[in-house]
Amino acid sequence: MLAIEYALRHPDTVIVSPAAPDDRFYYRRPSVPDLGDKFLCVVVKSVGAFVVTASVTARQKRGVQVWPETT
């Protein structure tokens, strides 16, 4: 649970889902050697602001990056 909270408070990247614009993917590369180059992905429904799911993934999904802001 602490890893999920940390990913939400300090994400490396936040992406808006192209398939579900109300969903945000919060990505954080955990400092756990066993995971290698994988990311913790926490999916948050922006309407109602609740966690849908969390998982470990090898790559980030495509979509509009909203954090950090790009110019």
KOLKOLLUM-213074 format. One record per atom (N, C-alpha, C, O): x, y, z. Coordinates in steps of 0.2 Angstrom, whole numbers, plus 5000, padded with zeros to 4 digits. Layout:
<drenros>
XYZ...
</drenros>
This chain:
<drenros>
500449945000500050005000500450065000500250114997501050065003501450125004501750144997501850204995501850094993502150104986501650134982501750184977500950114982500450154978500350224981500350264976500350234987500350304989500950344987500850404985501550314987502150354985502050374978502250424975501850324974501750334966501250384965501350424960500750394969500250444968500450514970500350564967500850514975501150584978501750604974501850664973502150554971502750574968502850534961503350494961502350544957502450504950503050524946503150584946503250484942503750504937503350534931503650574928502850504929502450524924501650504925501550464929501250554923500550544923500250544916500450594912499850494914499650494907498850484907498650454911498550524902497850514902497650464897497950454891497250414899497150354895496750384888496250414889496950354882496650374876495950344876495450364872495850284879495250244878494750264883494150254882494950294889494550314894494750384897495150384902494550434894494850504896494850524903495150564906494350484907494350504914494850464918494850474924495250414915495750374919496450414918496550434912496750414923497450434923497950374925497750344930498450364922498950314923499550354927499850394924499650334933500250364937500750314937500650254940501350334934501950284934502450304938502650364939502750254942503350264946503750204945503550154946504450224944504950164944505150154951505550194954504950104954505150084961505850074962506150044957506050084968506850074969506850004973507149994978506549954969506649884971507049844966506849834960507649824968508049784963507749724959507849714954507249694963506949634960506549654954506349614949506249714953505849734948506249754941505949764936506849764942507249784936507049854933506949904937506849854927506649924923505949924923505649964919505549894927504849894927504549954931504849984935503949974929503550024933502950004937502649954935502850034942502250034946501750074942501850134942501150054940500650094937500050084941499750034943499750144943499150154947498650194943498750244941498150154942497550184938497050224942496850194947496950284941496550324945495950354941496050384935495350344943494750374939494750444942494650464948494750494937494850564939494150594942494150634946493550564939492950584942492850534948492750474948492850574954492750534960493350514963493450504969493950524960494650514962494750454966494850454972494650394963494750334967495250294963495250294956495550244966496050204963495650144960495250104963495750134953495450074950495850014951495549964952496450014949496949954950497649984950497750044949498049934952498849954952499149884950498949834952499649894946500049834944500749854942500949914941501149804941501849814938501849804931501549754928502149844927502149844920502849854917503249894920503049824911503649844908503749904904504249934903503149934902503149994898502550034900502050014902502550104898502050144899501550144893501750134887500950154895500450154889500450224886500750274888500250224879500150284875499650324878499150304881499650394877499150434879499450504880500050514878499050554882499350624883499650624890499350614895500250644890500650654896500450724899500550774896500250724905500050784909500450794915500450854917500950754916501450764921502050724920501950664918502650754920502750824920502550854914502450824909502350914915502050954909502650964904503250974905502450954898502850954892502651024888502051044888503151054885503051114881503051104874503051144870
</drenros>
